[in-house]
Amino acid sequence: MREPLFEHRLELAGYATRALELEGDGPPIVLLHGYADSADTWRLVLERLGREGRAALAVDLPGFGHADALDAGSMLAQYDKFAAAVIEYAAGERGRAVVLAGNSLGGCIALRAGQRADLPLEGLVPVAPAGLDMPRWFSVIQRDVLVRAVLTARAPLPERVVRRSVGEVYRRLAFARPGEAPDELVSMFTSHHPSTGAVKRLRDLGARLLPELTLDSFDLEAIAVPLMLVWGDRDRMVSHEGARHVLAAVPHARYELLSGCGHCPQLETPERFTELLTGFLDERARGSKVA
């Protein structure tokens, strides 16, 4: 039975946010997006999960999309608290163990959540997680000619100009084949960055987040739940070389390197990514029955 996708508002850990939710069977899947992105990045995957009758939830992280702004202080500490609340919400009254997946910043948050033994987690699927190697994404964005043009404009630019500039940068950095990035996916992303002020807020959030994204922000050896690490081999934002840290610290981790894919497998290869995700879920379900 195909599950309908519900878009609604939630308050979690004191932050109002937007949720895209599927009611369905099996372990609930929580999907966390990356820096500058939103829950919309998971729509192609959610569509496929809905066809299979799976339970899933994607949310806007605080500071992005249609969620509340972050408070002062450590961003990762706030995201830890928020992620725990999302997991508990998805687990529901029945306390179903959750599979937590996240892309980029969302992958970093997922790894940090996996270090906690007190959360009802069935497994982790970090996708190109940020913070494992020297971050380069922010400097790449800052150096981009179009981004600099938007940030240094003496007067506010028209929305169409800002969105076109942001969209071109997004194509080049997020996709292995920028020219093939579907216009509707690019438009979905740029809808959250319609003005010079919005781009400047992103810059300020990135500058605030960058010092926190270090290998020291993880305790990878503490991860005991099943883990599947997913990366595109043509990722321009976060080098897949960072996978070695996870694989060295988490002996039971499985690694899937996707050929010809960039930073966002959920957008570039949604069928392949969904197959990996549902295969991982089915493995967890079989393991639970055996146990």
C-alpha positions as CSV (number, residue, x, y, z in Angstrom):
1,M,0.0,0.0,0.0
2,R,1.4,3.4,-1.0
3,E,1.6,5.8,2.0
4,P,0.7,9.5,1.6
5,L,3.3,12.1,2.5
6,F,2.1,14.5,5.3
7,E,3.7,17.9,5.7
8,H,3.1,19.4,9.1
9,R,4.6,21.4,11.9
10,L,6.3,20.0,15.0
11,E,7.9,21.4,18.1
12,L,11.0,19.4,19.1
13,A,13.5,20.3,21.8
14,G,12.0,23.8,21.9
15,Y,12.3,24.4,18.1
16,A,9.4,24.7,15.8
17,T,10.1,22.9,12.5
18,R,8.5,21.5,9.4
19,A,8.2,17.7,9.0
20,L,7.6,15.5,6.0
21,E,6.2,12.2,7.3
22,L,5.2,8.8,6.1
23,E,3.1,6.5,8.2
24,G,4.0,2.9,7.5
25,D,5.6,-0.3,8.6
26,G,9.0,-1.4,9.8
27,P,11.6,0.5,11.7
28,P,10.9,4.3,11.4
29,I,13.5,6.1,9.3
30,V,14.6,9.6,10.3
31,L,16.3,11.7,7.6
32,L,18.5,14.7,8.4
33,H,19.6,17.1,5.7
34,G,22.9,19.0,5.3
35,Y,24.0,22.6,5.7
36,A,21.9,25.2,3.7
37,D,19.5,22.4,2.7
38,S,16.0,21.3,4.0
39,A,13.8,18.3,4.4
40,D,12.9,18.7,0.8
41,T,16.2,17.1,-0.2
42,W,14.6,13.8,0.8
43,R,11.4,14.0,-1.3
44,L,12.6,11.6,-4.0
45,V,13.6,9.0,-1.4
46,L,10.3,9.6,0.6
47,E,8.3,9.0,-2.6
48,R,10.0,5.6,-3.1
49,L,9.7,4.7,0.6
50,G,6.0,5.6,0.5
51,R,5.5,3.1,-2.4
52,E,6.9,0.4,-0.2
53,G,4.8,1.4,2.8
54,R,7.7,2.4,5.0
55,A,7.5,4.7,8.0
56,A,9.8,7.7,7.6
57,L,10.3,11.3,8.8
58,A,12.4,14.2,7.4
59,V,12.6,17.5,9.2
60,D,14.1,20.9,8.7
61,L,17.1,21.4,11.0
62,P,17.0,24.5,13.2
63,G,18.5,27.4,11.3
64,F,17.4,26.1,7.9
65,G,14.3,25.6,5.8
66,H,11.2,26.5,7.7
67,A,12.6,25.8,11.2
68,D,13.3,28.2,14.0
69,A,16.7,29.9,14.3
70,L,19.4,28.4,16.5
71,D,20.1,29.9,19.9
72,A,23.6,31.2,20.8
73,G,26.2,28.7,21.8
74,S,27.4,25.5,20.2
75,M,25.5,24.5,17.1
76,L,26.4,20.8,17.3
77,A,25.2,20.6,20.9
78,Q,21.9,22.1,19.9
79,Y,21.6,19.7,17.0
80,D,22.4,16.8,19.3
81,K,19.5,17.8,21.5
82,F,17.2,18.3,18.5
83,A,18.2,14.9,16.9
84,A,17.5,13.1,20.2
85,A,14.0,14.7,20.2
86,V,13.4,13.7,16.6
87,I,14.4,10.1,17.3
88,E,12.2,9.9,20.4
89,Y,9.2,11.3,18.4
90,A,9.8,8.8,15.5
91,A,10.1,6.0,18.0
92,G,6.6,6.9,19.3
93,E,4.8,5.4,22.3
94,R,5.7,1.9,21.1
95,G,9.3,2.7,21.4
96,R,10.2,1.3,18.0
97,A,14.0,1.5,17.3
98,V,14.8,4.1,14.7
99,V,17.2,4.0,11.7
100,L,18.8,7.4,11.5
101,A,20.2,8.7,8.2
102,G,21.8,12.0,7.4
103,N,23.6,13.8,4.6
104,S,26.6,16.0,5.2
105,L,25.9,18.0,8.3
106,G,23.0,15.6,8.9
107,G,25.5,12.7,8.6
108,C,27.7,14.4,11.3
109,I,24.7,14.7,13.6
110,A,23.8,11.0,12.9
111,L,27.2,9.8,13.8
112,R,27.1,11.8,17.1
113,A,23.7,10.4,17.9
114,G,25.0,6.9,17.3
115,Q,27.5,7.4,20.0
116,R,24.7,7.5,22.6
117,A,23.5,4.3,24.2
118,D,20.4,5.9,25.6
119,L,18.7,6.6,22.2
120,P,16.4,4.0,20.6
121,L,18.5,3.4,17.5
122,E,18.4,0.4,15.2
123,G,21.1,1.6,12.8
124,L,22.9,4.6,11.3
125,V,23.2,5.6,7.6
126,P,25.6,8.6,7.4
127,V,25.8,10.0,3.9
128,A,29.0,12.0,3.1
129,P,29.2,13.1,6.8
130,A,30.9,16.4,7.4
131,G,33.7,16.9,10.0
132,L,35.8,13.7,9.5
133,D,38.5,15.5,7.4
134,M,39.6,19.1,7.1
135,P,36.3,20.8,5.9
136,R,36.6,22.4,2.5
137,W,33.0,23.0,1.6
138,F,32.8,26.4,3.3
139,S,35.9,27.8,1.6
140,V,34.7,26.4,-1.7
141,I,31.4,28.2,-1.3
142,Q,33.0,31.5,-0.1
143,R,35.4,31.6,-3.1
144,D,32.7,31.1,-5.7
145,V,32.4,34.2,-7.9
146,L,28.6,34.1,-7.9
147,V,28.4,33.9,-4.1
148,R,30.8,36.8,-3.7
149,A,28.8,38.8,-6.2
150,V,25.6,38.3,-4.1
151,L,27.4,39.0,-0.8
152,T,29.1,42.2,-1.9
153,A,26.2,43.7,-3.8
154,R,25.6,47.3,-2.7
155,A,21.9,47.0,-2.9
156,P,19.5,44.0,-2.4
157,L,19.3,42.0,-5.6
158,P,16.0,40.8,-7.1
159,E,14.9,37.3,-6.0
160,R,15.3,35.8,-9.4
161,V,18.9,37.0,-9.6
162,V,19.8,35.6,-6.1
163,R,18.1,32.3,-6.8
164,R,19.7,31.9,-10.2
165,S,23.1,32.5,-8.7
166,V,22.6,30.2,-5.7
167,G,21.2,27.6,-8.1
168,E,24.3,27.7,-10.3
169,V,26.6,27.2,-7.3
170,Y,24.4,24.4,-6.0
171,R,24.6,22.6,-9.4
172,R,28.4,22.8,-9.5
173,L,29.0,21.7,-5.9
174,A,26.3,19.2,-5.1
175,F,26.1,17.2,-8.4
176,A,28.7,15.1,-10.1
177,R,27.1,16.2,-13.5
178,P,26.0,19.8,-12.9
179,G,24.4,20.1,-16.4
180,E,22.1,17.2,-15.7
181,A,20.8,18.5,-12.4
182,P,17.0,18.6,-12.8
183,D,15.7,22.2,-12.7
184,E,12.9,21.2,-10.3
185,L,15.5,20.0,-7.7
186,V,17.5,23.2,-8.0
187,S,14.4,25.3,-7.7
188,M,13.4,23.4,-4.6
189,F,16.7,24.2,-3.0
190,T,16.8,27.9,-4.0
191,S,13.3,28.5,-2.7
192,H,14.9,28.6,0.8
193,H,17.5,31.2,-0.3
194,P,15.5,34.0,-2.1
195,S,17.4,37.1,-0.9
196,T,20.8,38.6,-0.3
197,G,19.9,38.6,3.4
198,A,19.2,34.9,3.3
199,V,22.6,34.2,1.7
200,K,24.4,36.3,4.3
201,R,22.7,34.4,7.1
202,L,24.0,31.2,5.5
203,R,27.5,32.6,5.4
204,D,27.3,33.6,9.1
205,L,26.0,30.2,10.1
206,G,28.7,28.5,8.1
207,A,31.4,30.6,9.7
208,R,29.9,29.7,13.1
209,L,29.7,26.0,12.4
210,L,33.1,25.5,10.8
211,P,35.2,25.5,13.9
212,E,33.0,22.7,15.4
213,L,33.4,20.4,12.5
214,T,36.5,18.5,13.5
215,L,37.4,14.9,14.1
216,D,37.6,15.7,17.8
217,S,33.9,16.3,17.8
218,F,33.3,12.6,17.4
219,D,33.8,9.5,19.7
220,L,33.4,7.0,16.9
221,E,34.6,4.0,18.9
222,A,31.4,4.4,21.0
223,I,29.2,3.6,18.1
224,A,27.8,0.1,18.7
225,V,24.7,0.1,16.5
226,P,24.9,-1.3,12.9
227,L,26.2,1.4,10.5
228,M,26.2,1.8,6.7
229,L,28.4,4.6,5.4
230,V,27.4,6.0,2.0
231,W,29.5,8.3,-0.2
232,G,29.7,9.5,-3.8
233,D,33.1,9.0,-5.4
234,R,32.8,12.4,-7.1
235,D,31.9,14.4,-4.0
236,R,33.3,18.0,-4.4
237,M,32.1,19.1,-0.9
238,V,33.3,16.5,1.5
239,S,36.0,14.1,0.5
240,H,35.2,10.4,0.7
241,E,38.7,10.0,2.1
242,G,37.1,10.8,5.5
243,A,35.5,7.4,5.4
244,R,38.8,5.9,6.7
245,H,38.2,7.4,10.2
246,V,34.8,5.6,10.5
247,L,36.0,2.3,9.1
248,A,39.0,2.3,11.4
249,A,37.0,3.1,14.5
250,V,33.8,1.1,13.8
251,P,34.9,-2.4,12.7
252,H,31.3,-3.5,12.0
253,A,30.7,-0.6,9.6
254,R,29.7,-1.3,6.0
255,Y,30.8,1.1,3.3
256,E,29.1,1.9,0.0
257,L,31.0,4.1,-2.4
258,L,28.7,5.2,-5.3
259,S,30.4,5.5,-8.6
260,G,29.8,8.7,-10.6
261,C,27.9,10.3,-7.7
262,G,28.4,13.7,-6.0
263,H,27.5,15.0,-2.6
264,C,23.8,14.2,-2.5
265,P,23.1,10.6,-3.5
266,Q,19.5,11.1,-2.4
267,L,19.1,13.5,-5.4
268,E,21.4,12.1,-8.0
269,T,20.8,8.4,-7.6
270,P,17.6,8.2,-5.5
271,E,16.7,4.7,-6.7
272,R,20.1,3.3,-5.8
273,F,20.2,5.1,-2.5
274,T,16.7,3.9,-1.6
275,E,17.6,0.4,-2.5
276,L,20.6,0.6,-0.1
277,L,18.5,2.1,2.6
278,T,15.7,-0.4,2.4
279,G,18.2,-3.3,2.1
280,F,19.8,-2.1,5.3
281,L,16.4,-1.8,7.0
282,D,15.4,-5.3,5.9
283,E,18.7,-6.6,7.3
284,R,17.9,-5.0,10.6
285,A,14.4,-6.4,10.6
286,R,15.7,-10.0,10.0
287,G,18.3,-9.5,12.7
288,S,15.7,-8.4,15.2
289,K,13.5,-11.5,14.4
290,V,16.5,-13.8,14.9
291,A,17.4,-12.1,18.2
